[in-house]
Amino acid sequence: MHTSIRTLLCGAALVAALSTSAFADFRYTTESTISVEGQTQPMMTTTTQVKGNKERVDMAMQMGPMKMQRTTITSCGTRQRIEVSDAARVYATQAMNPLTSALGQADTRKKNRREHQQGTGKITTTLTIKDLGREKVGQFDTEHYVITMQIESSGCAGSANNEIKSEIWVAPKAHTFYCPEMCKPEHVVENDGCKVTYVMKGDLTRFAAIQQGLVVKRVCVLDGGSKMTMLVTAYEDNMTLDESTFNVPAGYNKVSPEEFESAVMNAMMQQMRRAPDSDQ
């Protein structure tokens, strides 16, 4: 598995909690850094906004001259995810599934089409949770866990067996975006002609309970020994967010998921080509 996919797994699989919350609207910012050979570099900033059973995540990432921005809008009620690119003025709609954010839409879709045009597949995630006690992280009183995910895939979902281990610090009293369906033991998703059955087993009850708290810190060791740390740096609640925040902007073109990834990459390359001119 490539480092980029492991990074997404590490950063997203343990925090993909989608909500039917009755709380007031809220917003928080997460900053991610990566440490390589003892040197820490900023990597990504995400701003998450939640209103009822809808979540909007704005991600901005920079690695050297490469900059990427994208928005993900998720609705627990409709089990739908919408990826939006302001730079390319396009969006794509997909069914929600437990490992969508974790595995990366573009990577899994291309692999499925290359190796298995159609058919059935299976992705089994086995969860193991270790409780490391209570700790204070910034303004939050948290509970510290190590979560190990053993992920096996087969059929048109590709053939792989990977273990991902992360430490997370969860604030159980802070608001978060939680959708119970994301912790269901099994459900089926149709993905471009590939009918994938997602199975979750292991410490499911405990995992579902943890997901109902805000993950304020995550630490993952990536391939090659580099380490990614994600930390909530700002948190606001008891606010009212406009409903339009969770809609696709007018005038954006709907495209397929593959076309969306291509448009995002093209927009990023154009920004890189313009960068030297902007410095003059």
Residue pairs with C-beta under 8 A, 6 or more apart in sequence:
1 9
1 160
1 162
1 223
2 107
2 223
3 222
3 223
3 224
3 226
4 104
4 107
5 103
5 104
5 107
6 162
6 164
6 220
6 222
6 223
7 220
7 222
7 228
8 101
8 102
8 103
8 104
9 102
9 103
9 149
9 151
9 162
9 164
10 164
10 166
10 218
10 220
10 222
10 228
11 32
11 44
11 218
11 220
11 228
11 230
12 101
12 102
13 98
13 99
13 101
13 102
13 149
13 164
14 147
14 149
14 166
14 168
14 215
14 218
15 168
15 215
15 218
16 98
16 100
16 101
16 102
16 182
17 176
17 177
17 178
17 179
17 182
17 211
17 212
17 215
18 53
18 55
18 74
18 76
18 96
18 177
18 178
18 179
18 181
18 182
19 50
19 52
19 53
19 55
19 76
19 176
19 177
19 178
19 179
20 52
20 53
20 76
20 77
20 178
20 179
20 180
21 50
21 52
21 53
21 175
21 176
21 177
21 178
23 175
23 237
24 175
24 237
24 238
24 239
24 240
25 49
25 50
25 51
25 52
25 237
25 239
25 240
25 241
26 49
26 50
26 175
26 235
26 236
26 237
26 238
26 239
27 47
27 48
27 49
27 50
27 235
27 236
27 237
27 239
27 241
28 47
28 48
28 214
28 232
28 234
28 235
28 236
29 45
29 46
29 47
29 48
29 232
29 233
29 234
29 235
30 45
30 46
30 47
30 48
30 230
30 231
30 232
30 233
31 42
31 44
31 45
31 230
31 231
31 233
32 42
32 43
32 44
32 45
32 46
32 228
32 229
32 230
32 231
33 40
33 41
33 42
33 43
33 228
33 229
34 40
34 41
34 43
34 222
34 226
34 227
34 228
34 229
35 41
35 226
35 227
35 228
35 229
36 224
36 226
42 62
43 61
43 62
43 63
43 228
44 59
44 60
44 61
45 59
45 60
45 61
46 57
46 58
46 59
46 60
47 57
47 58
48 55
48 56
48 57
48 58
48 177
49 55
49 56
49 57
49 58
49 241
49 245
49 246
50 56
50 175
50 176
50 177
50 241
51 241
51 243
51 245
51 246
53 75
53 76
53 77
53 179
54 73
54 74
54 75
54 76
54 77
54 246
55 72
55 73
55 74
55 76
55 177
55 246
56 71
56 72
56 73
56 74
56 245
56 246
57 71
57 72
57 73
57 74
58 69
58 70
58 71
59 68
59 69
59 70
59 71
59 72
60 67
60 68
60 69
61 67
61 68
61 69
62 68
65 272
65 275
66 268
66 272
67 268
67 271
67 272
68 264
68 268
69 85
69 86
69 87
70 83
70 84
70 85
70 264
71 83
71 84
71 85
71 86
72 81
72 82
72 83
72 84
72 101
73 81
73 82
73 84
73 246
73 247
73 248
74 80
74 81
74 82
74 96
74 177
75 81
75 246
76 96
76 177
76 179
76 181
79 95
79 96
79 181
80 93
80 94
80 95
80 96
81 93
81 94
81 95
81 96
81 100
82 91
82 92
82 93
82 94
82 248
83 91
83 92
83 94
83 105
83 257
83 260
84 90
84 91
84 248
84 249
84 252
85 91
85 260
85 263
85 264
85 267
86 249
87 264
87 267
87 268
87 271
88 260
88 263
88 264
88 266
88 267
89 249
89 251
89 252
89 253
90 252
90 253
90 254
90 255
90 259
90 260
90 263
91 248
91 252
91 253
91 254
91 255
91 260
92 254
92 255
92 256
92 257
92 259
92 260
93 254
94 100
94 105
94 257
95 189
95 190
95 191
96 179
96 181
96 182
97 187
97 189
97 191
97 196
97 198
98 125
98 182
98 198
98 200
99 123
99 125
99 151
99 198
105 257
105 261
106 257
106 258
106 261
108 157
108 158
108 191
109 191
109 192
109 257
109 258
110 258
111 158
112 121
112 156
112 157
112 158
112 191
112 192
112 194
113 192
115 156
115 158
116 155
116 156
116 157
116 158
116 194
117 156
117 193
118 156
118 193
118 194
119 155
119 156
119 193
119 194
119 195
120 155
120 156
120 194
120 195
120 196
120 197
121 153
121 154
121 155
121 156
121 157
121 158
121 194
121 195
121 196
121 197
122 152
122 153
122 154
122 155
122 157
122 196
122 197
122 198
122 199
123 151
123 152
123 153
123 157
123 196
123 197
123 198
123 199
124 151
124 152
124 153
124 199
124 200
124 201
125 149
125 150
125 151
125 198
125 199
125 200
125 201
125 202
126 149
126 150
126 151
126 152
126 201
126 202
127 147
127 148
127 149
127 200
127 201
127 202
127 203
127 204
127 207
128 147
128 148
128 150
128 202
128 203
129 145
129 146
129 147
129 148
129 202
129 203
129 206
129 207
129 210
130 145
130 146
130 147
130 148
131 143
131 144
131 145
132 144
132 145
132 146
132 167
133 143
133 144
134 141
134 142
134 143
134 144
135 142
135 143
135 144
135 169
136 142
137 169
137 171
137 216
137 217
137 231
138 216
138 231
138 232
138 233
139 235
140 169
140 171
140 174
140 214
140 216
140 232
141 171
141 173
142 169
142 170
142 171
142 216
142 217
143 169
143 170
143 172
143 210
143 213
144 167
144 168
144 169
144 170
145 167
145 168
145 169
145 170
145 210
146 165
146 166
146 167
146 168
147 165
147 166
147 167
147 168
147 207
147 210
148 163
148 164
148 165
149 163
149 164
149 165
150 161
150 162
150 163
151 160
151 161
151 162
151 163
151 164
152 160
152 161
153 159
153 160
153 161
155 194
155 196
156 193
156 194
156 195
156 196
157 194
157 196
164 220
165 220
165 221
166 218
166 219
166 220
167 217
167 218
167 219
167 220
168 210
168 215
168 217
168 218
168 219
169 215
169 216
169 217
169 218
170 210
170 213
170 214
170 215
170 216
171 213
171 214
171 216
172 212
172 213
173 213
174 213
174 214
174 216
174 235
174 237
175 214
175 237
176 211
176 212
176 213
176 214
176 215
178 211
178 212
180 208
181 187
182 211
183 200
183 204
183 207
183 208
183 211
184 200
185 199
185 200
185 201
185 204
186 197
186 198
186 199
186 200
187 197
187 198
188 195
188 196
188 197
188 198
189 195
189 196
189 198
190 196
192 257
200 207
214 232
214 235
215 232
216 231
216 232
217 229
217 230
217 231
217 232
218 228
218 229
218 230
219 227
219 228
219 229
219 230
220 227
220 228
221 227
222 228
255 263
